[in-house]
Amino acid sequence: MESDPEPNRLLRPMSAAPAPAPAALLAWYDRHRRDLPWRARPGETPDAYRVWLSEIMLQQTTVAAVRPYFERFLARFPTLDSLAAAPSEAVMSAWAGLGYYSRARNLHACAQAVAAAGAFPDTEAELRKLPGIGPYTAGAIAAIAFNRQAAAVDGNVERVLTRLYAVGEPLPGAKGRVRALTEALVPADRPGDFAQALMDLGATICTPKRPACALCPWMRPCRARAEGLQETFPRKAPKSAGALRRGAAFVAVRTGDEAILLRTRPPSGLLGAMAEPPTSEWLPDYDLARALLDAPLEARWQRLPGQVRHVFTHFPLELTVFAARVSKSVAAPDGMRFTPRAALGEEPLPGAMKKVLAHAFAATGLPEPGAAVRPRAGRRREAAPTRASRKGAP
């Protein structure tokens, strides 16, 4: 078998291929654009509040998951001023279940800053100064809401561009080159539609698996497609999985009114400002034999069978749950509170803690209080926001 005389053929110029034309992508978008609740229809002026809110929600989350949250969130906070004036607890509660909770804290802080200024700034540079707005979000808002000639490069766009130009350098190292290639394509006319067209192309045609190349408006200029290697892009540096962490969670149920002992996590860090039943530290070598030393109060704690497992972006977590009933005369420890079970839906409980409560209710025979504490199907990754794909320690 002969060796390949040109091992770097993916990176050589392909003079026969035409240059990708923004007009071709825009023509495709005009026929196939997705109907999304935050997207202005043809002829409408984009609403900067909706554009910004959707872009924050879509960080590390799928469109399918965001759609119902966006609609409920908008019904609760219909304007930026209403969001800015809301208590932080209400914002966190409305966000609960979307994950990456630092986004909700930054969302509230950003709303307050914009409300104080009177309006969103309309340039990438000024948008970058606001809480929670990074390069991608600033480019997306500037282009979509204000028609600025700006590039919005998320995971979908990285996939499209690395295939289009056969970028062999692995991500994240290739991010700078991909951004430069994207910026060079952004047209002066309709930059907002171009940004959304690239997003839609990556979401519906240039998908991670089995891309529909025959339907792509850029099939001819795509270098990876010409080589038959489109599914090998983007190249990515290998990730190292975090070590498993373990801990204990304590579910105290008050006799009489069935209230549950909760506390609020510190405002910064993983799951910051979210509610939880008290837990121990989460450590790789946590000693369950000494778990009761971490219990929040004196009670007859019962270790429940099984564990609750949850996967965060940087590590998996395994919690052993302890449950106890306490009398109505027991006061909540400092920094904690008893929340009536009927009011659990108003608490900003993240997915991991909903799993803990559901596990405790199932093991002790207590009926679940409606959907308020039912975890979402599947495993959810939660962490500080880093823009990846739009599909989807304490």
C-alpha positions in Angstrom: 0.0 0.0 0.0 1.5 3.3 -1.1 1.9 6.1 1.4 0.1 9.4 0.8 2.6 11.7 -1.0 0.8 14.7 0.4 -0.1 14.1 4.0 -1.1 17.7 4.6 -3.5 17.9 1.6 -6.3 19.1 3.9 -4.4 22.3 4.5 -3.3 23.1 0.9 -5.3 25.7 -1.1 -8.0 24.2 -3.3 -8.1 26.5 -6.2 -10.9 24.6 -8.0 -13.4 25.3 -5.2 -15.4 28.5 -5.4 -15.3 31.0 -2.5 -18.2 30.7 -0.1 -20.7 33.4 -0.9 -22.7 35.1 1.9 -25.5 35.8 -0.6 -26.0 32.0 -1.2 -26.3 31.4 2.6 -28.8 34.3 3.0 -30.9 33.0 0.1 -31.0 29.6 1.8 -31.9 31.3 5.1 -34.8 33.2 3.5 -36.3 29.9 2.5 -35.5 27.7 5.5 -35.1 30.0 8.5 -36.4 28.5 11.8 -39.4 30.1 13.5 -38.1 30.8 17.1 -39.9 32.8 19.8 -37.0 35.2 20.2 -36.4 35.8 16.5 -37.9 38.7 14.7 -40.0 37.8 11.6 -39.1 39.3 8.2 -39.8 43.0 8.2 -39.9 43.2 12.1 -37.4 45.1 14.1 -35.5 42.8 16.5 -36.1 43.3 20.2 -32.7 43.7 22.0 -34.2 42.3 25.2 -35.4 39.1 23.6 -32.2 38.7 21.6 -30.1 39.1 24.7 -32.2 36.9 26.9 -32.3 34.1 24.3 -28.5 34.3 23.8 -27.8 33.9 27.5 -30.3 31.0 27.8 -28.8 29.2 24.8 -25.3 29.1 26.3 -24.6 25.3 26.7 -28.3 24.5 26.3 -30.4 23.2 23.4 -33.0 25.2 21.6 -35.6 22.6 22.4 -34.9 23.0 26.2 -34.7 26.8 26.0 -38.0 27.4 24.1 -40.5 26.7 27.0 -38.2 28.4 29.6 -37.9 31.5 27.4 -41.7 31.7 27.0 -42.3 31.3 30.8 -39.5 33.6 31.7 -40.8 36.3 29.3 -44.3 35.9 30.7 -42.9 36.5 34.2 -40.5 39.3 33.2 -42.0 40.8 30.0 -39.6 43.8 30.0 -36.0 44.4 30.9 -37.2 46.9 33.6 -39.4 44.2 35.2 -36.4 41.8 35.3 -34.1 44.5 36.7 -36.6 45.3 39.5 -37.3 41.7 40.4 -35.8 40.1 43.6 -32.9 37.9 42.9 -34.7 34.9 44.5 -37.5 35.3 41.9 -35.0 35.3 39.0 -33.1 32.3 40.3 -36.4 30.4 40.8 -37.5 31.2 37.3 -34.1 30.0 36.0 -34.1 26.8 38.0 -33.6 23.7 35.8 -31.7 25.5 33.0 -28.3 24.9 34.7 -25.2 27.0 34.7 -26.6 29.2 37.4 -24.0 31.9 37.2 -25.7 32.9 34.0 -28.9 33.8 36.0 -26.9 35.9 38.5 -25.1 37.7 35.6 -28.4 38.1 33.7 -30.0 39.9 36.7 -26.9 42.1 37.2 -26.8 42.9 33.4 -30.5 43.8 33.4 -29.9 46.2 36.3 -27.0 47.8 34.6 -28.8 48.3 31.3 -31.9 49.6 33.1 -29.8 52.2 34.8 -28.2 53.2 31.5 -31.6 53.4 29.8 -30.9 51.1 26.9 -28.5 48.4 25.6 -25.3 49.7 24.0 -25.2 48.8 20.3 -21.5 48.0 19.7 -19.5 44.8 20.5 -17.0 46.8 22.6 -19.6 48.3 24.8 -21.7 45.2 25.1 -18.6 43.3 26.3 -18.5 45.5 29.4 -21.8 44.2 30.7 -22.0 41.3 33.2 -22.2 37.9 31.5 -21.6 39.1 28.0 -18.6 37.5 26.3 -17.3 37.7 22.7 -19.9 35.4 21.2 -22.9 37.0 22.9 -21.6 40.6 22.2 -21.2 39.7 18.5 -24.6 38.1 18.3 -26.5 41.0 20.0 -24.6 43.6 18.0 -25.4 41.8 14.7 -28.9 40.6 15.3 -30.3 43.4 17.4 -28.4 46.4 16.0 -27.4 45.2 12.5 -23.7 45.7 13.2 -21.2 44.0 11.0 -20.1 41.6 13.7 -19.3 37.9 13.9 -21.0 35.5 16.3 -19.0 32.3 16.6 -20.5 29.5 18.7 -20.2 25.8 18.5 -22.4 25.5 15.4 -20.4 28.2 13.6 -17.1 26.6 14.6 -18.3 23.3 13.1 -19.4 25.0 9.8 -16.2 27.0 9.4 -13.8 24.3 10.3 -15.4 22.1 7.7 -15.7 24.9 5.1 -12.0 25.6 5.3 -10.8 22.2 6.5 -9.1 23.7 9.6 -6.9 21.0 10.8 -5.8 22.6 14.1 -7.8 21.3 17.0 -10.1 23.4 19.1 -9.9 25.3 21.3 -6.5 26.3 19.8 -8.1 27.1 16.4 -10.7 29.5 17.9 -8.8 32.6 16.8 -8.4 31.4 13.2 -12.1 30.4 13.0 -13.2 33.8 14.3 -11.0 35.5 11.7 -12.4 33.4 8.9 -16.0 34.1 10.1 -15.4 37.9 10.4 -14.1 37.9 6.8 -17.4 36.5 5.6 -19.8 38.8 7.4 -21.5 41.0 4.8 -22.2 44.7 5.4 -25.8 44.1 4.3 -27.9 41.9 6.6 -25.2 40.9 9.1 -27.9 39.9 11.7 -29.6 37.6 9.2 -26.2 36.2 8.3 -25.4 35.4 11.9 -28.7 33.6 12.3 -28.2 31.8 9.0 -24.9 30.4 10.1 -26.5 29.2 13.4 -29.4 27.6 11.5 -27.0 26.0 9.0 -25.0 24.4 11.8 -28.2 23.3 13.7 -30.1 21.8 10.8 -27.7 20.9 7.9 -24.1 20.9 9.0 -24.8 18.7 12.0 -22.2 16.8 14.1 -23.3 13.5 12.7 -24.4 12.7 9.1 -24.5 16.3 7.8 -27.0 16.8 5.0 -24.3 18.1 2.6 -26.5 17.7 -0.5 -28.8 20.4 0.9 -26.1 22.8 2.0 -25.8 26.1 0.1 -22.1 25.9 0.6 -21.6 22.4 -0.5 -19.3 23.3 -3.5 -16.9 25.5 -1.6 -16.7 23.2 1.4 -13.1 21.7 1.5 -13.9 19.0 4.0 -16.8 17.8 1.9 -14.6 17.7 -1.2 -12.3 15.3 0.7 -15.2 13.2 2.0 -14.0 14.0 5.6 -16.7 16.4 6.8 -17.5 14.3 9.9 -13.9 14.5 11.1 -14.3 18.2 11.7 -13.9 20.1 13.9 -10.8 18.5 15.4 -10.8 18.7 19.1 -8.1 18.3 21.8 -8.8 15.4 24.1 -10.6 16.3 27.3 -9.7 14.9 30.7 -12.6 13.7 32.8 -12.7 15.1 36.3 -12.4 12.7 39.3 -15.6 11.4 40.9 -16.6 13.3 44.0 -18.8 12.0 46.8 -20.8 13.5 49.6 -23.9 13.3 51.8 -27.2 15.1 51.5 -29.6 15.5 54.4 -33.3 15.7 53.9 -35.1 16.8 57.1 -38.9 16.6 57.0 -40.8 18.5 59.8 -43.7 16.6 61.3 -47.1 18.2 61.0 -46.6 20.5 58.0 -44.1 18.3 56.1 -41.8 21.3 55.5 -38.3 20.6 54.2 -35.1 22.0 55.6 -33.2 24.0 52.9 -30.4 26.5 52.7 -29.0 28.8 50.1 -25.6 28.2 48.6 -23.0 31.0 48.6 -23.5 33.5 45.8 -20.4 32.6 43.9 -19.2 29.3 42.7 -21.0 26.2 41.4 -24.8 26.4 41.9 -24.2 29.8 43.5 -27.3 31.3 45.2 -29.3 28.2 44.5 -31.4 26.3 47.2 -30.5 22.9 48.4 -31.1 20.5 51.3 -27.9 20.7 53.4 -25.0 18.7 52.1 -21.5 17.8 53.1 -18.4 18.8 51.2 -18.0 17.0 47.9 -14.7 15.2 47.9 -13.0 12.4 46.0 -12.3 10.6 49.3 -15.4 11.6 51.3 -15.7 9.2 54.3 -19.4 8.1 54.5 -18.7 6.4 57.9 -18.3 9.9 59.3 -21.2 11.5 57.4 -23.4 12.1 60.4 -20.8 14.6 61.7 -21.9 16.8 58.7 -25.6 16.6 59.5 -27.2 20.0 60.0 -29.0 19.2 63.2 -29.5 16.4 65.8 -32.0 13.8 64.6 -32.5 10.1 63.9 -31.0 10.1 60.5 -31.7 7.1 58.3 -29.3 6.3 55.4 -31.4 5.7 52.3 -30.4 2.9 49.9 -28.8 3.8 46.6 -27.1 7.1 45.6 -28.0 10.1 43.6 -25.7 10.6 40.7 -25.3 13.9 38.7 -22.7 15.0 36.1 -21.4 18.5 36.1 -19.1 19.9 33.4 -15.9 19.2 35.2 -16.7 16.2 37.5 -19.4 13.6 38.3 -21.0 13.6 41.7 -22.4 10.8 43.8 -24.5 11.8 46.9 -25.7 9.4 49.6 -29.0 10.7 51.0 -29.9 10.7 54.7 -33.5 11.4 55.8 -35.0 12.2 59.2 -38.3 13.5 60.6 -38.1 16.3 63.2 -40.7 17.7 65.4 -42.5 21.0 64.6 -40.7 22.6 67.6 -37.3 22.2 66.0 -35.9 25.5 64.8 -34.0 25.7 61.6 -30.2 26.2 62.1 -28.7 29.5 61.3 -28.7 30.3 57.6 -31.3 27.6 56.9 -35.1 27.5 56.7 -38.0 25.1 56.6 -39.9 25.4 53.3 -43.5 24.0 53.1 -43.5 21.2 50.5 -46.2 23.0 48.6 -43.8 26.0 48.2 -40.9 24.0 46.9 -41.7 25.0 43.4 -40.8 28.6 44.3 -37.4 27.6 45.5 -34.5 27.9 43.0 -33.6 24.2 43.3 -31.1 23.0 40.7 -31.4 19.6 39.0 -29.0 17.8 41.3 -31.0 18.8 44.3 -34.3 18.0 42.8 -32.9 14.5 42.3 -31.9 14.4 46.0 -35.5 15.3 47.1 -37.1 12.9 44.7 -34.9 10.1 45.9 -35.8 10.9 49.5 -39.5 11.1 48.9 -39.5 7.8 47.0 -37.4 6.0 49.6 -39.5 7.2 52.6 -42.9 6.8 50.9 -43.7 10.5 51.0 -45.7 11.6 47.9 -43.9 14.1 45.7 -45.3 17.6 45.7 -46.2 17.7 42.0 -43.6 18.5 39.4 -41.7 21.0 41.5 -39.0 18.5 42.5 -39.0 16.1 39.7 -35.7 16.1 37.9 -35.5 16.5 34.2 -35.0 13.3 32.2 -31.4 12.5 31.5 -28.2 13.8 33.0 -27.6 17.5 32.9 -24.3 19.3 32.9 -24.0 22.4 35.0 -21.1 24.8 35.3 -19.9 28.3 34.7 -20.9 29.5 31.2 -18.6 28.6 28.4 -20.0 28.8 24.9 -20.0 25.4 23.3 -22.8 24.2 21.0 -26.3 25.6 20.6 -27.8 22.1 20.3 -26.7 21.4 23.7 -17.0 22.6 43.5 -18.5 23.9 46.4 
